Amino acid sequence: MIKFTHKEQQILKQIITARRDIRGNRFNKKEILNELLNSTNNAPSVGFSQPWEFVVIKDNDKRNEVYKEFEKQNKKAKKIFDSREMYKSLKLEGIKESYLNIAVLYKKPKSDILGQTVQKKMGEYSVVCAIQNLWLSARSYNIGVGWVSILRPKKIKKILQIPKEYKLIGYLCIGYVDTFLDTPELETLGWEKKKSVEEVVRWV
Ligand SMILES: Cc1cc2nc3c(=O)[nH]c(=O)nc-3n(C[C@H](O)[C@H](O)[C@H](O)COP(=O)(O)O)c2cc1C
């Protein structure tokens, strides 16, 4: 059994605190570490179903297609946030600038899954756990990850020719970066305030 020291606990705390969402303006194109792609397989999953799969996208034509979809959806989003002028200036993806993109998929089960008999989304939540593992592990290698969600999953599945039995959970942009911000960009820009622990914890 591994027992972690206080120093190691502090390092994990640092990695969690220093993890950032990376947008296009901060990526550079240096070769990415393979270990990162192996790091997702230790995430927790309902019934140990490990329902995640990853599509690694390096092809520029495919990325351009995904980018066009982002542009289209972001144009609509700009209208939704019409009253907040700042939205127009936000950089919200790094599809083309990153070293590679990864589409993270949930494979719908063919038979019953232990633990998923009542709450049917548990498999999808497990995939999100795998994404968080990747995100934190990437940060420990000083590799940046950005999650792009202003995309229609159906369209992305079409571009990437992903079969019906899969659901797109996340679209990630990954690559080395020159710098990691100390605070979330949306906090610095005044888009949202950071919540305190007291605000989000209720004792009953
Ligand atoms: C499910 C999910 C979807 C997200 N989608 C986007 C996105 O489409 N574009 C973007 O710029 N950031 C996206 N983000 C990143 C958040 O904006 C970011 O996590 C938040 O502002 C806090 O900043 P930090 O991750 O740097 O700490 C997403 C994050 C999550 C967890």
The ligand as a MOL file (V3000), in Angstrom:
LIG
                    3D

  0  0  0     0  0            999 V3000
M  V30 BEGIN CTAB
M  V30 COUNTS 31 33 0 0 0
M  V30 BEGIN ATOM
M  V30 1 C -17.6880 20.9570 -18.9130 0
M  V30 2 C -16.8220 22.1440 -19.2410 0
M  V30 3 C -16.9810 22.8000 -20.4490 0
M  V30 4 C -16.1970 23.9090 -20.7680 0
M  V30 5 N -16.3300 24.5300 -21.9920 0
M  V30 6 C -15.5300 25.5660 -22.3120 0
M  V30 7 C -15.6040 26.1870 -23.5920 0
M  V30 8 O -16.3920 25.8270 -24.4620 0
M  V30 9 N -14.7670 27.1990 -23.8620 0
M  V30 10 C -13.8690 27.6570 -22.9250 0
M  V30 11 O -13.1280 28.6040 -23.2240 0
M  V30 12 N -13.7870 27.0980 -21.7100 0
M  V30 13 C -14.5710 26.0600 -21.3900 0
M  V30 14 N -14.4580 25.4720 -20.1690 0
M  V30 15 C -13.4680 25.9700 -19.2090 0
M  V30 16 C -14.0790 26.8540 -18.1460 0
M  V30 17 O -14.3940 28.1000 -18.6740 0
M  V30 18 C -13.0590 26.9730 -17.0180 0
M  V30 19 O -12.8770 25.7070 -16.4560 0
M  V30 20 C -13.4700 27.9460 -15.9250 0
M  V30 21 O -13.5610 29.2430 -16.4460 0
M  V30 22 C -12.4780 27.9440 -14.7530 0
M  V30 23 O -11.1730 28.2130 -15.2130 0
M  V30 24 P -9.9760 27.1950 -15.0380 0
M  V30 25 O -10.3900 25.8680 -15.6270 0
M  V30 26 O -8.8290 27.8050 -15.8050 0
M  V30 27 O -9.7050 27.0740 -13.5840 0
M  V30 28 C -15.2360 24.3710 -19.8440 0
M  V30 29 C -15.0730 23.6870 -18.6200 0
M  V30 30 C -15.8490 22.5940 -18.3200 0
M  V30 31 C -15.6330 21.8740 -17.0080 0
M  V30 END ATOM
M  V30 BEGIN BOND
M  V30 1 1 1 2
M  V30 2 1 2 3
M  V30 3 2 2 30
M  V30 4 2 3 4
M  V30 5 1 4 5
M  V30 6 1 4 28
M  V30 7 2 5 6
M  V30 8 1 6 7
M  V30 9 1 6 13
M  V30 10 2 7 8
M  V30 11 1 7 9
M  V30 12 1 9 10
M  V30 13 2 10 11
M  V30 14 1 10 12
M  V30 15 2 12 13
M  V30 16 1 13 14
M  V30 17 1 14 15
M  V30 18 1 14 28
M  V30 19 1 15 16
M  V30 20 1 16 17
M  V30 21 1 16 18
M  V30 22 1 18 19
M  V30 23 1 18 20
M  V30 24 1 20 21
M  V30 25 1 20 22
M  V30 26 1 22 23
M  V30 27 1 23 24
M  V30 28 2 24 25
M  V30 29 1 24 26
M  V30 30 1 24 27
M  V30 31 2 28 29
M  V30 32 1 29 30
M  V30 33 1 30 31
M  V30 END BOND
M  V30 END CTAB
M  END
